[in-house]
Amino acid sequence: MDTWQKLSAQVEERLKSVSSGERSVFTAGVAERLMSRHQTLPEDEQAPFTLNLRPLLKAVWEGALGDSTAFSAVSRGVAEYMLSEYCHNDGQDGPDDADESAAAAVLYAAHAYLFGCQDFAIWTSARAVEAIDEHLQYLAEIEEDALPVDTDEALASELRRQLRDLDLIATFSKELRYSSTGLPIDTSIRLRVELRTPLSSQE
């Protein structure tokens, strides 16, 4: 088993063991990094569907960090997606916009917040790993050469980042355990600084 696969198993076990509040913050952080990365692409490579999910991600962050009024905004965002042409079972015959990594991560994060299911958090983690792999393949194609970096190490690096994120989130486990029912506003403001900022960092 490759190093990244071992690390992936560790992330999955951690996600299964933490509270739904911790998973919500974790998925928001992963989705934020993917969204921010997508927004740095050349304009003609940015997907309108993905960019239009930015308000949904904002609502997920607010809910995950203790603003219970964000629940309706997240619900609305998910409902709009579910009722749109982008949610389908047409395979390759339907639009693939929602299958872009950042878009998928935001939608998984929204579901993780609404329903607390561990699967959505695990899938969010996997999409971040998949995004790294896709980016490396893209670089290899445009350079018509071997991959510029070691794939196993690049995937492992992403998963180590996720484990560090989970370590940071764990230090706030007491506040986050019941964050879905709402936190005092001063606590939410503090968590934005102490959690959202570092979890959103690309480093």
Disulfide bonds with the S-S distance in Angstrom:
none
